[in-house]
Amino acid sequence: MTERNQIGRILVLEGSITREELENALERQRAERAWGNNPKLGEVCLAMGICTQSEIENALKVKSRAMLDRPPTTSKALQAFRDSRERVRTLTLEIQNAGIHHI
């Protein structure tokens, strides 16, 4: 499951809904989007009567805690950029120290 429907995964893991109910809710959500609506998965589950407001709120709390517990990460691309930038600086200094001004 994607990060986008993490709430659905939490609802299943908590026993609030079944996997089949989640799939049905996701299908209904896709159908609503096809009509130009953009309901959140929790709203769809509530409208379908497959879980309660407190179960949705609990899932949101679990998701929030999980997000807060994650250590901050630097993407690999950003780190590669920083490494490349440092290599360029080092090479520039080496070239300047060698007295080479035009490559």
C-alpha positions in Angstrom: 0.0 0.0 0.0 1.2 3.5 -0.7 1.8 6.2 1.8 -1.4 7.8 0.5 -3.7 5.1 1.8 -1.8 4.5 5.0 -5.0 5.3 7.0 -6.6 2.3 5.3 -3.7 0.0 6.2 -3.9 1.2 9.8 -7.7 0.6 9.9 -7.1 -3.0 8.7 -4.2 -3.6 11.2 -6.3 -2.2 14.1 -9.1 -4.5 13.1 -11.5 -1.7 12.4 -12.2 -2.9 8.8 -11.3 -5.9 6.8 -9.0 -6.0 3.8 -12.1 -6.6 1.6 -13.8 -3.5 3.1 -10.7 -1.5 2.4 -10.6 -2.5 -1.2 -14.3 -1.7 -1.6 -13.7 1.7 0.0 -10.8 2.4 -2.2 -12.9 1.5 -5.3 -15.7 3.8 -4.1 -13.1 6.6 -3.5 -11.8 6.1 -7.1 -15.4 6.2 -8.4 -16.1 9.5 -6.5 -12.9 11.0 -8.0 -14.1 10.1 -11.4 -17.1 12.2 -10.7 -14.9 15.1 -9.7 -15.2 14.6 -6.0 -12.1 14.2 -3.8 -13.2 12.4 -0.6 -10.7 11.3 2.0 -10.6 7.5 2.6 -11.9 8.1 6.1 -14.9 10.0 4.8 -15.7 7.1 2.4 -15.4 4.5 5.1 -17.8 6.5 7.3 -20.3 7.0 4.5 -20.2 3.3 3.8 -20.8 2.6 7.5 -17.8 0.3 7.8 -16.1 2.1 10.7 -16.8 4.8 13.2 -15.5 8.3 13.6 -13.5 7.3 16.7 -11.8 4.5 14.7 -10.8 7.1 12.0 -9.6 9.5 14.7 -7.5 6.6 16.2 -6.0 5.7 12.9 -5.1 9.4 12.3 -3.4 9.5 15.8 -1.5 6.3 14.9 -0.4 7.8 11.6 0.7 11.1 13.3 2.7 9.2 16.0 4.4 7.1 13.3 5.3 10.3 11.4 6.7 11.9 14.5 8.7 8.8 15.4 10.5 8.7 12.0 14.0 10.1 12.1 14.5 13.0 9.7 16.0 11.7 6.5 17.9 13.3 3.7 17.0 12.0 0.3 19.6 10.1 -1.6 19.4 12.6 -4.4 20.0 15.6 -2.1 22.9 13.8 -0.5 24.4 12.9 -3.9 24.1 16.6 -4.8 25.9 17.7 -1.6 28.6 15.1 -2.2 29.1 16.3 -5.9 29.2 19.9 -4.8 31.9 19.1 -2.3 33.9 17.2 -5.0 33.6 20.2 -7.3 34.9 22.5 -4.5 37.8 20.2 -3.8 38.8 19.9 -7.5 38.5 23.7 -8.0 40.9 24.2 -5.1 43.3 21.6 -6.4 43.3 23.2 -9.8 43.8 26.7 -8.4 46.6 25.4 -6.2 48.3 23.8 -9.2 48.2 27.1 -11.0 45.8 26.0 -13.7 43.4 28.7 -14.6 41.8 27.3 -17.8 40.7 23.8 -18.5 
